């Protein structure tokens, strides 16, 4: 779990809402990251202060005056605060947050307009709290074979689609043009189509689909957005519009911040590391989410990078979706590094030394040597075609990103077709073997 993913789940952790696996990952991250640990302490301190202030407020009977004020400003008979109390479980307000504490959160943390947006989000979470299945189709600015979380404002839109069954047992499928991953209830298989390579995971791993999984788990998604808005002070607003179906829509806009400085190498590279404007459109009558648009904040201006305009709730899903048709000649990646007879030699390398050794192996087309620097092996033909016979021009000094554990090593190489590639190779330490492996950037 990296810093961005950790921050997305801190409030849910504090409220005891995380499932066991993400909870363990978050706890492990907090032990090694002082910044995230400090933010978690700030959140728990805020909870305690709100609880104390809530008790004190209840003693001086502020509830009545606040409710009267709300009733005067709303045409409905049911006040914003009573709705917030009713739906408090939908956005992470635990048993310690009584009526007065909820009022404090609404009026002291959120401006008036944001209370209304929070109300819409809370009702939206409640409306999809008991889904049996969900299917959605959208478009993402990305590369067709790259990670599901990779975004690039300069890329065209590619279709991205998800099917997820919650009952009777959990199964899901996510795909874009050249990458598909399926969890059939027992294991997870990913296929990268342009290389005819597949990878099997012995447990229902997310395989880089975390942000899409969060959208699929809509009740949790809406809950986490509210939690993060409260914890991080994100701006949240509400407007109304008439949809193409002629129905009234509630439009909630959230200005989400990754927490990364503008100079960070991974800023705006993945959905989890981006500053975004997230627009959620809810049907005012059904209270369900209708559509989502996500805009990337950049110095050049805002760019629409994700649009989700088809959401099917509780519709039967064809069982064939849980089967992945693999090519007859598919190559299976091994998702773990093997201990080598001379493992200590490689484990003692710096990130720069590992980068040079990897590119030297590619230059000589010594693929068995190159595999020593790959967690996913054997080497697929795409890597062989691109990097085989290269010439190293320069290897730079490694640097890091606040978003995760990778080391990035600047490099410049000349490919065998004569073109020059200048990028940063991402490397990560494999814990069992202690060796660096290439995690991207070629």
N, C-alpha and C positions, 0 to 999 in steps of 0.2 A: 504494500500500500504506500503510495507516494503522498507528499504533503497536501496536494490539491484534493485527493480522494479522502484523506484523513479529515481535512477541514469540513468537507461535505457531510461527515458523519459524526462530528463532535457533539452536537446538541442531541442527536438521537441516542448517542452513547450515554450522555449525562442523564437522559430520561429513561434509560433502560430499555430502549426500543430495538437495539441491534440484535440480529441473530448471531449464533455462536461463532461462525466462521469469520464474518467481517469484524466482530468484536475482538477476536483473538488477533487478527491482523492489525487492527487499530491499536490495541494495547501494546503490541510489539513495536509499532512505529513510535508510539509515545515514549518508549524507553530509550529510543535512539535519537529523537528529534526534540531539541530544547524549545524551538519556536512553537511547534504544535502542542507540546506539553504545557507551555505557558498560556496558550490560547484556551486549552481545555480547562486550566485552573481558573481563568477569567470567566468562562461560561458557568462553571459550578459556583463560583463566588456570586455571579449575577443571580443565579437561581436562589441562593440562600438569602441574598438581600431582598429579592422580590417576595419571598415567603415571609420574611420578617415584616417588611413594609405592608404586605397584605393583611397580616394579623393586626398590625397597628391601625390600619385604615378601617378594618371591620369594626374595631372598638369605638371609632368616632362616627360610625354610621354614615360613611360617604356613599354607600351603595345607593341609597334612595335618591339623593340629589343627582347623581350621575345618571341613573336610570330615567329620571324625569327629563333631564336634558336630552337624552337619546331619543326618548319617545316624542319630544317636541320636534326633533329634526327628521324623523322617519315617518313615512306614511303608513308603514306596516304596524300592526299591533305588537309584533314581537320585536324587542329591542336588539340592537347590535350586540350588547353585552350578554343578554340571555342566550343569543345564538352562539356567541363565542364560548359560553359556558357549556352549552349543549354539545358543541362539536369539539370541545377541548381535546378529547382523546384523538381526534383526527389530525391534530397538528402538534402532539407531543407535550401537552400540559398535563403533568401527572397529578397524583392525588394531593401533593403538597400545595398545588396552586388552586386555592379556593376562589370564591367569587370575587373577593376584594383584590386578590393577586392578579386575576384575569383583567379586572378593570385597570389596575396599575400598568400591566403589560400593554393594554390597548391604548390608554391615554397618555402614559408617560414614555413609552417606547415608540409608538406609532403616532404620527399626526392623524387628524380626523379622516382625511381621504384614505390613509393607509389602513385604518381600522376597517373601512368598507371593503378594501381589497382583501384583507385578511379574512373577513367574513366569507367572501366569495370562495376563496381558496379552501377554507375549512369545510364549507358545504360541498365543494367539489371533491374533497378527499372522502367525505362521508358517502357521497353518491356512488363511488367506485370501490368501496371498502370490501365488497364481497364478490369480486369478479371470479367467474369460472374459467374465462379465457379472454384473450385480447389479440387482435391482429391490427397492425398499422403499416401504412406505406407512406414514405416521405422521400425527400431528396436532400442530399448532403454534398457540399463542395469538398471533394476529397480525391484520392486516387483510387481507381477501381479495385486494385489488389492489395492496397495498404491496410494497416490496422483500422478497425472500425471507429476508433476515436480520433484518427488523424484528420485535421481540417486544413484547408488552404484556400484563402479568399481568391486566389488567382486560378483555381481549378474550376472546371465546369461542374454542374450538378450531376450526380449519379443517384439512381434509385436505390433506396435502402428499405428493407422490409423485414418485419418481425412477426412471428407467430408464437404465442405463449399460452400453454394450457396449465391452469392451476389445480384443477380437479379433473378426474380422481387422483392423478399423480402429476407431478411437475415435469413438463417437457417444453422445449423451446427450439426455435430455429430463427437465425438471423442471416440475411444475405445481402450482398451488393454484387455488382457485375462479375467480379473475378475472385470473390472470397465468400465462402459459406461456412457456417458453424452450426452444428445440430447437437442438442442434448436430448437423448432419447429416453431419459429416465434412469439410465445406468451409467453411461459414459458420454463424454463430449468429443466430437470429431470435427476437425476443421480442414477444409480443402481450399488450397490456393490454386485456382484453375489454370492460370497462365503458366504455371510451373508443373502442374500435375503432381503436386506434393500434398501429403495429408499428414495430420498429426492427431493422435488419439490421447485423451486424458483419462486416467482411471477414475476420476471423480467429476461431478458436474461443475467444472471450472468455467469461469466467465469468458476466458480466452480473449481479453481485450474489449469486451462488449459492455463494460460496467455502466457507462452512462446511458446506453440504450436499455439495459436491464432496469435501470432506475426509472426510465420513462414508462416501461412496460408495467412496473409495479406502481401504478398511478397513485394509489392512496399514499404510499410511502414517499413518492416523488413530491407530491403537493405538500405533504407534511414537512419534508426536508427543506423545501424551498422556503416555507414559512419560518422554520427553525433557523435557517441560515440568515434570512433577512433580519430576524430579531437579533441573533448573536453577532452578526457582522455589520449591522447598521446599513444594509443595502436599501436603496430607495425602492419603494413599491407604490404603484398607483393604479387607479381603476377608472376606466371609461366605459361607455356603452355604445353599441352600434346595432344596426339591423343587418342580419346575415342574408346571404343569397336565398335562404329558405323563408325569408320574411319574418323570422323570429328574433326576439331581442337577445343580444349577446352581451355578456359581461367580459370585458377585456382587462386582464391583470398584467401589468408590465413590471418586471423586476430587473434592476440593474445589478448584475452579479459580478463580483470581483474575485479573481483568482488569488490575489495576495502576492503575486510575483511582481518584482520591479520590471519596468519597461525594458531594461537592459538584459534581463534573463534570457538565455538562449531558447528555452522552451516556451516562452511567453507566446500565447496564441497559436501554438503548434498542434496541441491536442485540445479536445473539448474541455478536459478537466483543468487545463492550464491557461484558459482563455478568459479575457474580460468580455462579457456578453450582455446583451439586452434580450431578455427572454419574454416573449409575449404569449400568454395563455388565454385562449378564448373559450369561455364556458357558455353553454346554453342556459339562459336564465330560467327556463321552465324545468328542464330535466336536471339541471345543475351539473351535468357531466361536461367533461372537457371535450371540445369540438376540434380544436386545432392548436398547433404550436408553431411559432416562428422564433428562431434564434439569430440574432445579429451579432457579428464580431465587431468589437470596438478596436479600432486601429488609428494610428496617427493620421492616416489618409482619409478617415471617415468610417462610418458604419457600413458593413456589408452583410447581406442576408446569406447565412451559410447553411441553415437547416430549416426546412419547412415540412411540417407534418399536417396533412389535410385529410387523411383518411384514417379513421379509428373505428374499428368494429368491435363492439362489446358483446361478450357471451354468445358468440356465433360458433356453431360446430366447426371444428378444424379437421380436415381430411387426415387420417392417420398416416398417409404417405408422406406428409410433411416431416415426420420424425425419422425418415429414412434418407440417407445421403447416397446418391449414386456416384460411385467412384470409378475413375478410368481403370481399364484393365491393367495398364502399366504404371499405376500410381506408385510414387516413391513415398515411403513412410519415414517421417522425421523421428529421430530419437530425441525425446524431450528431457534428456539429462546428460550431463557430461560424465565420461568414464574416467576413472582413476588411471593414470598412465604410469608405466614403469619408471619414467624419469619425471614424474609429476612435479617434484620439487623445483626442477629447473624452470618450468613454466609458471608455477605459483609465485616464484620470486621476481618475476618480471614486473616492471612498471607498466602503466597503461600505454605510454609511448613505445616502450619496447615490444609490447604485445601487438600494437598496431603495425609496427615495422615488420615483425615476424609474420603476421597474417598476410600483409601485402607481398612480402618476399615469397611466401608459399604460392600465392596467386600468380605472381610473376613467373615462377618456374612451373606453374600448373601442377604443383605437387599437392593434390587435393587431399590426400591422407594427412598431410601436415596442416593444411588449412582447416580441416575438421577439428583439430585440437583447440581451435578458437571459436567453435560454433557449438551452441547448446542444442540447436536443431540440426541434426546431421542425418543422412549424408548431404554433401554439397549438391544442390540442384543445378540443373543445366542452365538456368537463368544467370546464376552467379558465375558459372564457368564461362558462359558466353560474354558476359560483361567484363569480368575482371581477369580472365585468363590472358597471360602474356603482357600484363601492364608494366609500366616503368614508374618507379617512385621518383617524384620530383622533390618533395619535402614532407617532413613530419613535424608538426608543431608541438606545443606544450599543452598538456591536458588541463581542462577546466571543468567545473561542475555547474549544475543547476539546482536551485532551491527546490525544484519540483520532484526530484527523485535521486536515486543512488547512482545513476550512470556517470561515468567519466566521458568527456567529449574530447577527442584528439583531432585537431585540425590536420588535414592532409591535402596534398596536391599530387595527382597521378596522371600519367598519360596512358590512355587506353590503346589497344593494338590497332584501332582504326585511326589513330592519330589525334583524337579529341582529348581535351584536358578536362579532368574532373577535379573540382575543388570543393570539399565539404568537410564535415566533422564526423568522425566515426564514433559511434556510441558503444561503450564497453561497460560491462557489469561483472562484478565478482561472483563466481559460482561458489556458494558456501561449502558444499561437500568437498570439492577439489581444491578450492582456493585459487583457481585460475580465472583469468579474464576471458569473457566470451563476447563476441560481437552481438550487439543488441539493436543494431540499425545504423543507418547513415551511409550506406554504400549504394 
